[in-house]
Amino acid sequence: MSSQPTDLYSVLGIGPDADAQAVRAAYRRQARRAHPDAGGTAERFHEVQSAWEVLGDTEARAAYDRELRRPARGADSAEDADQAEDAPHYGRGSSFGGFRTTAAGSTSPTRGSSDSARTPSGAAHLAPVYIPDLSSPEPLSLPLTSQRTHGGFRSAGLFGGGRALRRAQQTADLLEKHVLSDLPTARLFNTVALQPSVRDRRGQARPPKGRAADHVLVCGDTLVVVSSLEVHAATASFDGRSLHAAGRSLAMPDLTGQSRALRTLLEAAMRETGRETSLSLGQQVVLYAPDQSMQSPVVETRGTPSGGVRTPLAPARAFRSIREQLAASEQANVIDRHLLAALRAQLQHPQD
């Protein structure tokens, strides 16, 4: 058992042999003690929440236990590197896909690819910093500040909403599992309008209409806009502008335009609160093949993407790319509550 303070069992004050009922009881006990209203701190409360998100989930806990039992060793061989890169990782202090965190909290890159983001800053593993701190109920309540996913999708309707809606929901679920689980301060917003939010005659905010980004993740001062496509083939090629598969050319969503429009809106909203913010932008298109494998389709790059466009990728590599883009921020441990509130104001289908 690890003796590091980030050991999730130690956070809840239990041992690795605790059953599910004991884990739940320990979480409730520690959450009450750590809550800022009860004399705790925001950092401790967030740490307890992060531990529960892993240990309270059967699959996540099993993967975490396997990591604890894994002997410490360097990736000196290709086989070791493959195992380190492909293994699931959970919680702060773990190894994110694409880089490894040392006991001291520094990071070093593992085997990269043409789709790798900047080297992660390591800030994602630091204690979270809330701006403003949680002693203030504004601009966002504590439950909403702690909520990992915000917003939903349009009503499913009589016939279930169609394939696009089901794909968007699938992507949101996978982002929760493969991105939010590794980045405690990251937040996911679904169906984010790219037009300014509006108010009715009474001054009440109304959900904005018009164009919207499918998914927006924020971590520190970094936004990553995500969309998805279905590819009816096990292989595809990308020429820097279009995706080609099964004899067809698929137009790519304009994530560059979406991210820039959203940055303009959010930075303007932040200026109204008296905060000058410069947001970094990222993007990723997730591809789904007929077999629903996390590793396919395989994408061959035949051109050089420009204008910030990134190569569309199969789910496993796409989520790794998203994690790396978010974790590259020097402020990856900062939770700006003004920014979260501004993003919530852009939700077309808010769900508390």
C-alpha positions in Angstrom: 0.0 0.0 0.0 1.3 3.4 -0.9 2.2 5.7 1.9 1.8 8.8 -0.2 -0.7 11.4 1.1 -2.7 11.0 -2.2 -3.5 7.4 -1.4 -7.2 7.3 -1.7 -7.9 4.9 1.1 -5.9 7.1 3.5 -8.0 10.1 2.4 -11.1 8.3 3.6 -9.4 6.8 6.6 -10.0 3.2 5.7 -8.0 0.2 4.5 -8.1 -1.5 1.1 -10.1 -4.4 2.5 -13.1 -2.2 3.3 -16.3 -3.3 1.7 -18.6 -1.0 -0.3 -20.8 -0.2 2.7 -17.7 0.8 4.8 -16.4 3.0 1.9 -19.7 4.8 1.6 -19.9 5.4 5.4 -16.3 6.6 5.5 -17.0 9.0 2.6 -20.0 10.5 4.3 -18.1 10.9 7.6 -15.1 12.6 5.9 -17.2 14.8 3.7 -19.1 16.2 6.7 -15.8 16.9 8.5 -14.1 18.4 5.4 -17.0 20.6 4.3 -16.0 24.3 4.6 -19.3 25.1 6.4 -18.2 22.6 9.1 -14.7 24.1 9.6 -13.0 22.1 6.8 -11.2 23.5 3.7 -12.1 23.5 0.1 -8.9 21.5 -0.7 -9.7 18.8 1.8 -13.4 18.6 0.7 -12.3 18.2 -3.0 -9.8 15.6 -2.0 -12.5 13.5 -0.3 -14.8 13.9 -3.2 -12.1 12.8 -5.6 -11.4 9.7 -3.5 -15.1 8.8 -3.4 -15.4 9.1 -7.2 -12.9 6.3 -7.5 -13.5 4.1 -4.5 -17.2 4.4 -4.8 -17.2 3.0 -8.3 -16.7 -0.8 -8.6 -14.7 -0.7 -11.9 -12.7 2.4 -11.0 -11.8 0.9 -7.6 -10.7 -2.3 -9.2 -8.4 -0.5 -11.6 -7.0 1.7 -8.8 -6.3 -1.4 -6.7 -4.4 -3.0 -9.6 -2.3 0.1 -9.9 -1.5 0.0 -6.2 -0.3 -3.6 -6.5 1.8 -2.8 -9.6 5.5 -3.0 -8.8 7.3 0.3 -9.2 9.5 0.1 -12.3 10.6 2.3 -15.1 9.5 1.8 -18.7 12.8 0.6 -19.9 11.5 -1.6 -22.6 8.9 -1.3 -25.3 6.7 -3.8 -23.5 6.9 -1.8 -20.2 6.1 1.4 -22.1 3.1 -0.2 -23.8 1.7 -1.5 -20.4 2.2 1.9 -18.7 0.5 3.8 -21.6 -2.4 1.4 -22.0 -3.2 0.8 -18.3 -6.2 2.7 -16.8 -5.4 5.5 -14.4 -7.6 7.2 -11.9 -7.3 10.2 -9.6 -4.6 12.7 -8.7 -1.1 11.4 -8.5 -1.8 8.8 -11.1 -0.2 8.4 -14.5 -2.2 10.2 -17.2 -2.1 8.8 -20.7 0.9 10.3 -22.5 2.9 11.2 -19.4 3.9 9.9 -16.0 3.9 11.7 -12.7 6.7 11.1 -10.2 6.3 10.9 -6.5 7.5 14.5 -6.3 4.8 15.6 -8.6 6.9 16.4 -11.7 6.1 15.0 -15.1 8.0 13.4 -17.9 6.7 12.4 -21.3 6.2 8.8 -22.3 6.2 7.8 -25.9 4.5 10.6 -27.8 2.9 10.8 -31.2 2.1 13.5 -33.7 -1.1 14.1 -31.8 0.5 14.7 -28.5 -0.2 18.0 -26.7 2.3 20.1 -24.8 4.1 18.5 -21.9 1.7 18.6 -18.9 2.6 21.2 -16.3 2.0 19.0 -13.3 -0.4 21.6 -11.8 -3.3 19.2 -12.2 -1.9 17.2 -9.2 -1.7 20.2 -6.8 -4.4 21.1 -4.3 -7.3 22.8 -6.0 -7.6 26.6 -5.7 -11.0 28.1 -5.9 -11.5 31.7 -7.2 -13.3 33.2 -5.4 -12.9 30.8 -2.4 -15.8 28.7 -1.2 -16.6 31.0 1.7 -18.6 33.1 -0.8 -21.8 31.7 -2.2 -21.4 33.7 -5.4 -21.1 33.5 -8.3 -21.9 29.7 -8.1 -23.2 27.6 -5.3 -21.0 24.9 -3.7 -23.0 22.0 -5.2 -22.7 23.5 -8.7 -19.1 24.3 -8.2 -18.4 20.7 -7.2 -20.6 19.3 -10.0 -18.4 17.7 -12.7 -20.9 17.7 -15.6 -23.2 20.5 -16.6 -26.0 20.6 -19.2 -27.7 18.0 -21.2 -29.1 17.5 -24.7 -32.3 18.3 -26.5 -35.4 16.3 -25.7 -35.2 12.7 -27.0 -38.6 13.2 -28.5 -40.9 10.5 -29.9 -38.3 8.5 -31.7 -35.4 8.7 -29.3 -33.6 11.7 -30.7 -31.7 10.0 -33.5 -28.2 8.8 -33.9 -26.6 12.2 -33.4 -28.2 12.6 -30.0 -27.2 9.1 -28.9 -23.6 9.7 -30.1 -23.5 13.0 -28.1 -24.7 11.3 -25.0 -22.2 8.4 -25.5 -19.4 10.9 -25.9 -20.4 12.8 -22.7 -20.5 9.5 -20.8 -17.0 8.5 -22.0 -15.6 12.0 -21.3 -16.8 11.6 -17.7 -15.2 8.1 -17.4 -11.9 8.7 -19.2 -11.2 12.4 -18.7 -12.9 13.8 -15.7 -11.9 10.8 -13.6 -8.2 11.7 -14.2 -8.5 15.5 -13.8 -10.2 16.4 -10.5 -10.6 20.1 -11.4 -11.9 19.6 -15.0 -15.5 20.3 -15.7 -17.7 19.2 -18.7 -20.4 21.4 -20.3 -22.7 19.9 -22.9 -24.5 21.8 -25.7 -22.8 25.2 -25.1 -24.3 28.1 -27.2 -22.0 30.2 -29.2 -24.3 33.2 -29.1 -24.6 35.5 -26.1 -27.1 34.5 -23.5 -30.3 36.5 -23.4 -32.7 37.8 -20.8 -36.5 38.1 -20.9 -38.5 41.2 -20.1 -38.2 40.5 -16.4 -34.5 40.3 -16.6 -34.4 36.5 -16.1 -31.8 34.6 -18.0 -33.1 32.4 -20.8 -31.3 29.4 -22.4 -29.5 30.8 -25.5 -30.4 29.5 -29.0 -28.5 29.1 -32.2 -25.3 27.3 -32.9 -23.8 25.3 -30.1 -20.6 23.3 -29.3 -21.4 19.7 -28.5 -19.0 19.4 -25.5 -16.7 21.9 -23.8 -14.2 20.9 -21.2 -12.5 23.5 -18.9 -9.5 23.0 -16.7 -7.8 26.0 -15.3 -7.5 28.5 -18.1 -7.8 25.9 -20.9 -10.9 25.1 -23.0 -11.2 22.1 -25.2 -14.1 21.8 -27.6 -15.1 18.3 -28.5 -17.3 16.8 -31.1 -17.7 13.3 -32.6 -18.3 11.5 -35.9 -19.3 8.0 -37.0 -17.0 6.3 -39.4 -18.3 3.2 -41.2 -14.9 1.6 -41.6 -12.1 0.3 -39.5 -9.6 2.6 -41.2 -9.7 6.2 -42.4 -7.3 8.9 -43.7 -7.1 12.6 -42.9 -5.7 15.2 -45.3 -5.7 18.1 -42.9 -9.2 19.2 -43.8 -11.4 16.3 -44.6 -11.7 12.7 -43.3 -11.9 10.0 -45.9 -13.3 6.5 -45.1 -15.2 3.8 -47.0 -15.0 5.8 -50.2 -16.6 8.9 -48.7 -15.3 12.3 -47.6 -16.6 13.5 -44.3 -16.6 17.3 -43.6 -15.1 18.1 -40.2 -16.9 20.2 -37.7 -15.4 23.7 -37.4 -14.1 23.3 -33.9 -11.6 26.1 -34.4 -14.4 28.6 -35.2 -16.4 27.3 -32.3 -13.6 27.6 -29.8 -12.7 31.1 -30.9 -16.4 32.3 -30.7 -16.7 30.8 -27.3 -13.5 32.3 -26.0 -14.7 35.8 -27.1 -18.0 35.3 -25.2 -16.4 34.0 -22.1 -13.6 36.6 -21.9 -16.2 39.3 -22.3 -18.3 37.8 -19.5 -15.2 37.6 -17.3 -14.3 41.3 -17.9 -17.8 42.2 -16.6 -16.8 40.6 -13.3 -13.6 42.6 -13.2 -11.4 39.7 -14.2 -9.1 39.8 -17.2 -8.7 36.3 -18.5 -6.8 34.9 -21.4 -8.1 31.4 -22.3 -6.1 28.8 -24.1 -8.0 26.8 -26.7 -7.9 23.1 -27.7 -10.1 20.8 -29.7 -10.6 17.1 -30.6 -13.0 15.1 -32.8 -13.7 11.6 -31.5 -14.3 8.9 -34.1 -16.6 5.9 -33.6 -16.3 2.8 -35.8 -19.0 0.2 -36.3 -17.4 -2.3 -33.9 -17.5 0.4 -31.1 -13.9 -0.4 -30.3 -11.9 2.2 -28.3 -9.0 1.6 -30.6 -10.7 2.0 -34.0 -10.8 3.4 -36.6 -7.1 3.7 -37.3 -6.5 7.1 -38.9 -3.7 7.7 -41.4 -2.6 11.3 -41.7 -1.8 12.4 -45.3 -1.7 16.2 -44.8 -0.7 18.8 -42.3 -3.5 20.2 -40.3 -3.5 24.0 -40.0 -5.3 26.7 -38.0 -5.2 24.7 -34.7 -7.0 21.7 -36.3 -6.1 18.3 -34.7 -6.2 14.9 -36.3 -9.5 13.2 -35.5 -8.9 10.0 -33.5 -10.4 6.8 -32.2 -11.8 7.1 -28.7 -8.8 5.8 -26.7 -6.3 8.2 -28.4 -8.8 11.0 -28.5 -9.4 11.0 -24.8 -5.7 10.8 -24.1 -5.2 13.8 -26.3 -7.9 15.8 -24.5 -6.4 14.9 -21.1 -3.0 16.1 -22.3 -4.4 19.4 -23.7 -6.2 20.2 -20.4 -3.3 19.1 -18.1 -0.8 21.3 -20.0 -2.3 24.4 -18.3 -0.1 26.0 -15.6 -3.4 26.7 -13.8 -4.8 23.2 -14.1 -5.5 23.1 -10.4 -7.5 26.4 -10.5 -11.3 26.3 -10.4 -12.5 29.7 -11.5 -16.1 29.9 -10.3 -16.7 33.0 -12.5 -15.7 31.0 -15.5 -17.9 28.1 -14.6 -20.8 30.5 -14.1 -20.2 32.1 -17.5 -20.2 28.6 -19.1 -23.4 27.7 -17.4 -25.1 30.8 -18.7 -24.3 29.5 -22.2 -26.0 26.1 -21.7 -28.9 25.4 -24.0 -30.2 22.6 -21.9 -29.2 23.3 -18.3 -29.7 20.4 -15.9 -29.0 21.0 -12.2 
